[in-house]
Amino acid sequence: MFNILVLYYSRSGNTEKMATAVTEGARSIDNSNVELSYHVEAEDLGRFDAIIFGVPTYNHAIPFETEKLLEAAAEWGISFKEKIGAAFGSYGWSGEAPKLLLEIMKNKFEMNIIAPPLLAKYIPDNLMIHKCQNLGRIVAKALVAQL
């Protein structure tokens, strides 16, 4: 059994819709224990084998709450080395937050990332929801392959 966290931040509900679909996809794979959350404490991040972040882009940046969480994880000395990471998010005009987050996960935390991130302009349509479900399955299958 492996543990996957789908952690999202959403003001409009668009990234939340994506997070729900990612969770559905990951849960469809046997041996996956998937937690969908809007908030988690930094010290709890270490118990997950994979973390999939859902972050919208506001003002060309990662949401402040997500930045603070990652800073706290670094301060706690939590190791994400070789854990699987992925990112997705909605945006209105620029969309770089999920890309920036993948860079942090890869370069600072040494995670094995699934790239590129999924990006939905405004409200995710049915095709994007399907892609989100597939992202969840890809992450879960990558964990199965490590067993």
C-alpha positions as protocol buffer text, in pm:
chain_id: "A"
residue {
  index: 1
  type: MET
  ca { x: 0 y: 0 z: 0 }
}
residue {
  index: 2
  type: PHE
  ca { x: 128 y: 345 z: -85 }
}
residue {
  index: 3
  type: ASN
  ca { x: 13 y: 692 z: 17 }
}
residue {
  index: 4
  type: ILE
  ca { x: -62 y: 975 z: -223 }
}
residue {
  index: 5
  type: LEU
  ca { x: -149 y: 1330 z: -122 }
}
residue {
  index: 6
  type: VAL
  ca { x: -345 y: 1553 z: -359 }
}
residue {
  index: 7
  type: LEU
  ca { x: -300 y: 1894 z: -201 }
}
residue {
  index: 8
  type: TYR
  ca { x: -470 y: 2191 z: -361 }
}
residue {
  index: 9
  type: TYR
  ca { x: -538 y: 2558 z: -315 }
}
residue {
  index: 10
  type: SER
  ca { x: -840 y: 2710 z: -488 }
}
residue {
  index: 11
  type: ARG
  ca { x: -1029 y: 3037 z: -457 }
}
residue {
  index: 12
  type: SER
  ca { x: -1259 y: 3000 z: -756 }
}
residue {
  index: 13
  type: GLY
  ca { x: -1315 y: 2624 z: -732 }
}
residue {
  index: 14
  type: ASN
  ca { x: -1149 y: 2552 z: -1067 }
}
residue {
  index: 15
  type: THR
  ca { x: -833 y: 2397 z: -923 }
}
residue {
  index: 16
  type: GLU
  ca { x: -1051 y: 2211 z: -671 }
}
residue {
  index: 17
  type: LYS
  ca { x: -1242 y: 2047 z: -959 }
}
residue {
  index: 18
  type: MET
  ca { x: -911 y: 1939 z: -1106 }
}
residue {
  index: 19
  type: ALA
  ca { x: -794 y: 1805 z: -768 }
}
residue {
  index: 20
  type: THR
  ca { x: -1108 y: 1594 z: -732 }
}
residue {
  index: 21
  type: ALA
  ca { x: -1048 y: 1441 z: -1075 }
}
residue {
  index: 22
  type: VAL
  ca { x: -679 y: 1370 z: -999 }
}
residue {
  index: 23
  type: THR
  ca { x: -788 y: 1197 z: -679 }
}
residue {
  index: 24
  type: GLU
  ca { x: -1044 y: 984 z: -864 }
}
residue {
  index: 25
  type: GLY
  ca { x: -779 y: 871 z: -1110 }
}
residue {
  index: 26
  type: ALA
  ca { x: -525 y: 782 z: -841 }
}
residue {
  index: 27
  type: ARG
  ca { x: -786 y: 591 z: -639 }
}
residue {
  index: 28
  type: SER
  ca { x: -868 y: 376 z: -943 }
}
residue {
  index: 29
  type: ILE
  ca { x: -531 y: 200 z: -907 }
}
residue {
  index: 30
  type: ASP
  ca { x: -504 y: -88 z: -659 }
}
residue {
  index: 31
  type: ASN
  ca { x: -294 y: -38 z: -343 }
}
residue {
  index: 32
  type: SER
  ca { x: -337 y: 337 z: -349 }
}
residue {
  index: 33
  type: ASN
  ca { x: -438 y: 525 z: -39 }
}
residue {
  index: 34
  type: VAL
  ca { x: -520 y: 874 z: -165 }
}
residue {
  index: 35
  type: GLU
  ca { x: -585 y: 1175 z: 54 }
}
residue {
  index: 36
  type: LEU
  ca { x: -743 y: 1488 z: -94 }
}
residue {
  index: 37
  type: SER
  ca { x: -676 y: 1795 z: 118 }
}
residue {
  index: 38
  type: TYR
  ca { x: -695 y: 2171 z: 115 }
}
residue {
  index: 39
  type: HIS
  ca { x: -456 y: 2196 z: 410 }
}
residue {
  index: 40
  type: VAL
  ca { x: -187 y: 1981 z: 567 }
}
residue {
  index: 41
  type: GLU
  ca { x: 79 y: 2049 z: 826 }
}
residue {
  index: 42
  type: ALA
  ca { x: 439 y: 2047 z: 698 }
}
residue {
  index: 43
  type: GLU
  ca { x: 543 y: 1774 z: 940 }
}
residue {
  index: 44
  type: ASP
  ca { x: 278 y: 1541 z: 792 }
}
residue {
  index: 45
  type: LEU
  ca { x: 416 y: 1560 z: 437 }
}
residue {
  index: 46
  type: GLY
  ca { x: 684 y: 1300 z: 504 }
}
residue {
  index: 47
  type: ARG
  ca { x: 433 y: 1016 z: 532 }
}
residue {
  index: 48
  type: PHE
  ca { x: 337 y: 1036 z: 164 }
}
residue {
  index: 49
  type: ASP
  ca { x: 506 y: 845 z: -118 }
}
residue {
  index: 50
  type: ALA
  ca { x: 380 y: 1095 z: -376 }
}
residue {
  index: 51
  type: ILE
  ca { x: 251 y: 1450 z: -359 }
}
residue {
  index: 52
  type: ILE
  ca { x: 41 y: 1604 z: -633 }
}
residue {
  index: 53
  type: PHE
  ca { x: 2 y: 1979 z: -590 }
}
residue {
  index: 54
  type: GLY
  ca { x: -288 y: 2175 z: -733 }
}
residue {
  index: 55
  type: VAL
  ca { x: -199 y: 2542 z: -753 }
}
residue {
  index: 56
  type: PRO
  ca { x: -367 y: 2821 z: -943 }
}
residue {
  index: 57
  type: THR
  ca { x: -159 y: 3110 z: -1072 }
}
residue {
  index: 58
  type: TYR
  ca { x: -226 y: 3444 z: -907 }
}
residue {
  index: 59
  type: ASN
  ca { x: -8 y: 3741 z: -999 }
}
residue {
  index: 60
  type: HIS
  ca { x: 245 y: 3521 z: -1182 }
}
residue {
  index: 61
  type: ALA
  ca { x: 326 y: 3326 z: -865 }
}
residue {
  index: 62
  type: ILE
  ca { x: 264 y: 3019 z: -654 }
}
residue {
  index: 63
  type: PRO
  ca { x: 2 y: 3082 z: -384 }
}
residue {
  index: 64
  type: PHE
  ca { x: 154 y: 3217 z: -63 }
}
residue {
  index: 65
  type: GLU
  ca { x: 9 y: 2928 z: 141 }
}
residue {
  index: 66
  type: THR
  ca { x: 188 y: 2671 z: -76 }
}
residue {
  index: 67
  type: GLU
  ca { x: 517 y: 2862 z: -53 }
}
residue {
  index: 68
  type: LYS
  ca { x: 490 y: 2878 z: 327 }
}
residue {
  index: 69
  type: LEU
  ca { x: 418 y: 2505 z: 345 }
}
residue {
  index: 70
  type: LEU
  ca { x: 727 y: 2419 z: 140 }
}
residue {
  index: 71
  type: GLU
  ca { x: 942 y: 2658 z: 345 }
}
residue {
  index: 72
  type: ALA
  ca { x: 819 y: 2491 z: 664 }
}
residue {
  index: 73
  type: ALA
  ca { x: 892 y: 2145 z: 520 }
}
residue {
  index: 74
  type: ALA
  ca { x: 1247 y: 2255 z: 442 }
}
residue {
  index: 75
  type: GLU
  ca { x: 1286 y: 2397 z: 795 }
}
residue {
  index: 76
  type: TRP
  ca { x: 1162 y: 2068 z: 943 }
}
residue {
  index: 77
  type: GLY
  ca { x: 1418 y: 1884 z: 729 }
}
residue {
  index: 78
  type: ILE
  ca { x: 1154 y: 1666 z: 568 }
}
residue {
  index: 79
  type: SER
  ca { x: 1304 y: 1459 z: 288 }
}
residue {
  index: 80
  type: PHE
  ca { x: 1117 y: 1424 z: -39 }
}
residue {
  index: 81
  type: LYS
  ca { x: 1416 y: 1277 z: -217 }
}
residue {
  index: 82
  type: GLU
  ca { x: 1304 y: 1035 z: -488 }
}
residue {
  index: 83
  type: LYS
  ca { x: 938 y: 1063 z: -395 }
}
residue {
  index: 84
  type: ILE
  ca { x: 705 y: 1126 z: -686 }
}
residue {
  index: 85
  type: GLY
  ca { x: 572 y: 1475 z: -746 }
}
residue {
  index: 86
  type: ALA
  ca { x: 332 y: 1629 z: -995 }
}
residue {
  index: 87
  type: ALA
  ca { x: 145 y: 1956 z: -1035 }
}
residue {
  index: 88
  type: PHE
  ca { x: -163 y: 2101 z: -1198 }
}
residue {
  index: 89
  type: GLY
  ca { x: -364 y: 2419 z: -1179 }
}
residue {
  index: 90
  type: SER
  ca { x: -595 y: 2670 z: -1334 }
}
residue {
  index: 91
  type: TYR
  ca { x: -510 y: 3021 z: -1444 }
}
residue {
  index: 92
  type: GLY
  ca { x: -655 y: 3328 z: -1608 }
}
residue {
  index: 93
  type: TRP
  ca { x: -370 y: 3477 z: -1805 }
}
residue {
  index: 94
  type: SER
  ca { x: -23 y: 3339 z: -1731 }
}
residue {
  index: 95
  type: GLY
  ca { x: -28 y: 2989 z: -1576 }
}
residue {
  index: 96
  type: GLU
  ca { x: 328 y: 2957 z: -1448 }
}
residue {
  index: 97
  type: ALA
  ca { x: 261 y: 2848 z: -1086 }
}
residue {
  index: 98
  type: PRO
  ca { x: 246 y: 2470 z: -1156 }
}
residue {
  index: 99
  type: LYS
  ca { x: 564 y: 2496 z: -1367 }
}
residue {
  index: 100
  type: LEU
  ca { x: 746 y: 2687 z: -1091 }
}
residue {
  index: 101
  type: LEU
  ca { x: 630 y: 2433 z: -835 }
}
residue {
  index: 102
  type: LEU
  ca { x: 765 y: 2143 z: -1041 }
}
residue {
  index: 103
  type: GLU
  ca { x: 1102 y: 2318 z: -1059 }
}
residue {
  index: 104
  type: ILE
  ca { x: 1107 y: 2355 z: -679 }
}
residue {
  index: 105
  type: MET
  ca { x: 1005 y: 1992 z: -629 }
}
residue {
  index: 106
  type: LYS
  ca { x: 1275 y: 1870 z: -867 }
}
residue {
  index: 107
  type: ASN
  ca { x: 1564 y: 2105 z: -785 }
}
residue {
  index: 108
  type: LYS
  ca { x: 1517 y: 2183 z: -416 }
}
residue {
  index: 109
  type: PHE
  ca { x: 1350 y: 1867 z: -288 }
}
residue {
  index: 110
  type: GLU
  ca { x: 1501 y: 1617 z: -538 }
}
residue {
  index: 111
  type: MET
  ca { x: 1166 y: 1460 z: -621 }
}
residue {
  index: 112
  type: ASN
  ca { x: 1100 y: 1247 z: -926 }
}
residue {
  index: 113
  type: ILE
  ca { x: 853 y: 1464 z: -1109 }
}
residue {
  index: 114
  type: ILE
  ca { x: 587 y: 1385 z: -1364 }
}
residue {
  index: 115
  type: ALA
  ca { x: 608 y: 1660 z: -1626 }
}
residue {
  index: 116
  type: PRO
  ca { x: 471 y: 1871 z: -1777 }
}
residue {
  index: 117
  type: PRO
  ca { x: 211 y: 2005 z: -1535 }
}
residue {
  index: 118
  type: LEU
  ca { x: -154 y: 2015 z: -1633 }
}
residue {
  index: 119
  type: LEU
  ca { x: -283 y: 2367 z: -1697 }
}
residue {
  index: 120
  type: ALA
  ca { x: -646 y: 2466 z: -1739 }
}
residue {
  index: 121
  type: LYS
  ca { x: -736 y: 2814 z: -1856 }
}
residue {
  index: 122
  type: TYR
  ca { x: -1025 y: 2924 z: -1637 }
}
residue {
  index: 123
  type: ILE
  ca { x: -1279 y: 2645 z: -1585 }
}
residue {
  index: 124
  type: PRO
  ca { x: -1152 y: 2292 z: -1664 }
}
residue {
  index: 125
  type: ASP
  ca { x: -1355 y: 2135 z: -1944 }
}
residue {
  index: 126
  type: ASN
  ca { x: -1436 y: 1764 z: -1981 }
}
residue {
  index: 127
  type: LEU
  ca { x: -1113 y: 1695 z: -2169 }
}
residue {
  index: 128
  type: MET
  ca { x: -909 y: 1855 z: -1890 }
}
residue {
  index: 129
  type: ILE
  ca { x: -1100 y: 1658 z: -1624 }
}
residue {
  index: 130
  type: HIS
  ca { x: -1010 y: 1340 z: -1815 }
}
residue {
  index: 131
  type: LYS
  ca { x: -644 y: 1451 z: -1826 }
}
residue {
  index: 132
  type: CYS
  ca { x: -653 y: 1513 z: -1451 }
}
residue {
  index: 133
  type: GLN
  ca { x: -789 y: 1164 z: -1388 }
}
residue {
  index: 134
  type: ASN
  ca { x: -511 y: 1029 z: -1606 }
}
residue {
  index: 135
  type: LEU
  ca { x: -248 y: 1225 z: -1411 }
}
residue {
  index: 136
  type: GLY
  ca { x: -370 y: 1058 z: -1092 }
}
residue {
  index: 137
  type: ARG
  ca { x: -345 y: 716 z: -1257 }
}
residue {
  index: 138
  type: ILE
  ca { x: 5 y: 793 z: -1389 }
}
residue {
  index: 139
  type: VAL
  ca { x: 132 y: 886 z: -1044 }
}
residue {
  index: 140
  type: ALA
  ca { x: -25 y: 579 z: -881 }
}
residue {
  index: 141
  type: LYS
  ca { x: 111 y: 349 z: -1151 }
}
residue {
  index: 142
  type: ALA
  ca { x: 458 y: 499 z: -1106 }
}
residue {
  index: 143
  type: LEU
  ca { x: 440 y: 404 z: -739 }
}
residue {
  index: 144
  type: VAL
  ca { x: 326 y: 51 z: -825 }
}
residue {
  index: 145
  type: ALA
  ca { x: 624 y: 20 z: -1060 }
}
residue {
  index: 146
  type: GLN
  ca { x: 857 y: 106 z: -770 }
}
residue {
  index: 147
  type: LEU
  ca { x: 722 y: -181 z: -556 }
}
